[in-house]
Amino acid sequence: MSLLARIVEERRGDVSVAVVEGEIDASNAHEVGERLRALLTNRSTTLVVDLTATSYLDSAGINLLFELAGELADRQQRLRIVVPASTPIMRMLTIAGVIATVSTHETRTEALAQQA
């Protein structure tokens, strides 16, 4: 993985969780996307991407989230994004329209609770 980002992976039954630490930009968005996609199986229902520890997200990262949401919807799977409301990342996702199309949550616990 790039020095800009680190992904910590976790599985909770049929839910995959990815905690992205660091930055997602044009230099690593493709690699981050491959890692996120690799977490999914045919039995996966949801991918939770936790951006709480993400310090920077550019248009390539935003595009990645739109692509993932579309791909998962086509497979009848869901994308949930964890991002605190008061962060610059949430502001960027709001401006770009990501939160209008992807379920966003303040905490990972909240995102996982919605699975029930």
SEMARKE-755168 format. One record per residue (C-alpha): residue in three letters; x, y, z. Coordinates in steps of 0.1 Angstrom, whole numbers. Each point is the difference from the previous one (the first is absolute). Layout:
REM residues N
<r r="ala" X="X" Y="Y" Z="Z"/>
...
END
This chain:
REM residues 116
<r r="met" X="0" Y="0" Z="0"/>
<r r="ser" X="11" Y="35" Z="-7"/>
<r r="leu" X="18" Y="20" Z="27"/>
<r r="leu" X="-29" Y="25" Z="-2"/>
<r r="ala" X="-27" Y="-24" Z="12"/>
<r r="arg" X="-3" Y="-30" Z="22"/>
<r r="ile" X="-31" Y="-23" Z="0"/>
<r r="val" X="-9" Y="-20" Z="30"/>
<r r="glu" X="-24" Y="-28" Z="-9"/>
<r r="glu" X="-26" Y="-17" Z="21"/>
<r r="arg" X="-28" Y="-24" Z="-6"/>
<r r="arg" X="-33" Y="-2" Z="19"/>
<r r="gly" X="-19" Y="-29" Z="-15"/>
<r r="asp" X="-12" Y="11" Z="-34"/>
<r r="val" X="12" Y="36" Z="5"/>
<r r="ser" X="35" Y="11" Z="-9"/>
<r r="val" X="15" Y="30" Z="18"/>
<r r="ala" X="29" Y="21" Z="-13"/>
<r r="val" X="16" Y="27" Z="21"/>
<r r="val" X="19" Y="23" Z="-23"/>
<r r="glu" X="28" Y="19" Z="18"/>
<r r="gly" X="18" Y="28" Z="-18"/>
<r r="glu" X="-6" Y="15" Z="-34"/>
<r r="ile" X="-19" Y="-11" Z="-31"/>
<r r="asp" X="9" Y="19" Z="-31"/>
<r r="ala" X="8" Y="-5" Z="-37"/>
<r r="ser" X="33" Y="-17" Z="8"/>
<r r="asn" X="-16" Y="-29" Z="20"/>
<r r="ala" X="-38" Y="0" Z="-7"/>
<r r="his" X="3" Y="-29" Z="-24"/>
<r r="glu" X="19" Y="-21" Z="25"/>
<r r="val" X="-23" Y="9" Z="29"/>
<r r="gly" X="-30" Y="-10" Z="-22"/>
<r r="glu" X="16" Y="-33" Z="-8"/>
<r r="arg" X="5" Y="-7" Z="37"/>
<r r="leu" X="-36" Y="9" Z="8"/>
<r r="arg" X="-14" Y="-21" Z="-28"/>
<r r="ala" X="21" Y="-29" Z="11"/>
<r r="leu" X="-18" Y="0" Z="34"/>
<r r="leu" X="-33" Y="-10" Z="-17"/>
<r r="thr" X="-12" Y="-35" Z="-7"/>
<r r="asn" X="-32" Y="-13" Z="-16"/>
<r r="arg" X="-13" Y="-4" Z="35"/>
<r r="ser" X="8" Y="36" Z="11"/>
<r r="thr" X="-30" Y="22" Z="6"/>
<r r="thr" X="17" Y="32" Z="9"/>
<r r="leu" X="33" Y="18" Z="-1"/>
<r r="val" X="6" Y="25" Z="27"/>
<r r="val" X="27" Y="25" Z="-8"/>
<r r="asp" X="11" Y="19" Z="31"/>
<r r="leu" X="16" Y="33" Z="-9"/>
<r r="thr" X="3" Y="13" Z="35"/>
<r r="ala" X="38" Y="-2" Z="-1"/>
<r r="thr" X="2" Y="13" Z="-36"/>
<r r="ser" X="18" Y="33" Z="-1"/>
<r r="tyr" X="-4" Y="8" Z="-37"/>
<r r="leu" X="-23" Y="-9" Z="-28"/>
<r r="asp" X="2" Y="15" Z="-35"/>
<r r="ser" X="-23" Y="-4" Z="-31"/>
<r r="ala" X="16" Y="-34" Z="-8"/>
<r r="gly" X="-10" Y="-12" Z="34"/>
<r r="ile" X="-35" Y="14" Z="-3"/>
<r r="asn" X="-4" Y="-16" Z="-34"/>
<r r="leu" X="12" Y="-33" Z="15"/>
<r r="leu" X="-29" Y="1" Z="25"/>
<r r="phe" X="-25" Y="7" Z="-27"/>
<r r="glu" X="13" Y="-29" Z="-21"/>
<r r="leu" X="-1" Y="-24" Z="30"/>
<r r="ala" X="-36" Y="11" Z="8"/>
<r r="gly" X="-10" Y="-7" Z="-36"/>
<r r="glu" X="18" Y="-34" Z="-2"/>
<r r="leu" X="-14" Y="-12" Z="33"/>
<r r="ala" X="-36" Y="11" Z="-9"/>
<r r="asp" X="4" Y="-20" Z="-32"/>
<r r="arg" X="9" Y="-30" Z="21"/>
<r r="gln" X="-28" Y="6" Z="25"/>
<r r="gln" X="25" Y="9" Z="27"/>
<r r="arg" X="3" Y="33" Z="20"/>
<r r="leu" X="26" Y="25" Z="7"/>
<r r="arg" X="0" Y="18" Z="33"/>
<r r="ile" X="25" Y="28" Z="7"/>
<r r="val" X="10" Y="10" Z="35"/>
<r r="val" X="10" Y="37" Z="3"/>
<r r="pro" X="-5" Y="24" Z="29"/>
<r r="ala" X="-23" Y="30" Z="-9"/>
<r r="ser" X="25" Y="26" Z="11"/>
<r r="thr" X="29" Y="-10" Z="-22"/>
<r r="pro" X="13" Y="15" Z="-33"/>
<r r="ile" X="-5" Y="-35" Z="-16"/>
<r r="met" X="-38" Y="2" Z="7"/>
<r r="arg" X="-1" Y="35" Z="-14"/>
<r r="met" X="16" Y="-12" Z="-32"/>
<r r="leu" X="-23" Y="-30" Z="-2"/>
<r r="thr" X="-30" Y="23" Z="5"/>
<r r="ile" X="11" Y="24" Z="-27"/>
<r r="ala" X="7" Y="-28" Z="-25"/>
<r r="gly" X="-34" Y="-16" Z="6"/>
<r r="val" X="14" Y="-33" Z="14"/>
<r r="ile" X="-22" Y="2" Z="31"/>
<r r="ala" X="-31" Y="3" Z="-22"/>
<r r="thr" X="7" Y="-34" Z="-15"/>
<r r="val" X="19" Y="-19" Z="27"/>
<r r="ser" X="-10" Y="-8" Z="36"/>
<r r="thr" X="22" Y="20" Z="23"/>
<r r="his" X="5" Y="-5" Z="38"/>
<r r="glu" X="17" Y="18" Z="28"/>
<r r="thr" X="15" Y="-31" Z="15"/>
<r r="arg" X="9" Y="-36" Z="-11"/>
<r r="thr" X="-23" Y="-13" Z="27"/>
<r r="glu" X="-29" Y="20" Z="-15"/>
<r r="ala" X="8" Y="-13" Z="-35"/>
<r r="leu" X="2" Y="-36" Z="12"/>
<r r="ala" X="-32" Y="3" Z="21"/>
<r r="gln" X="-19" Y="10" Z="-32"/>
<r r="gln" X="6" Y="-35" Z="-13"/>
<r r="ala" X="-25" Y="-16" Z="23"/>
END
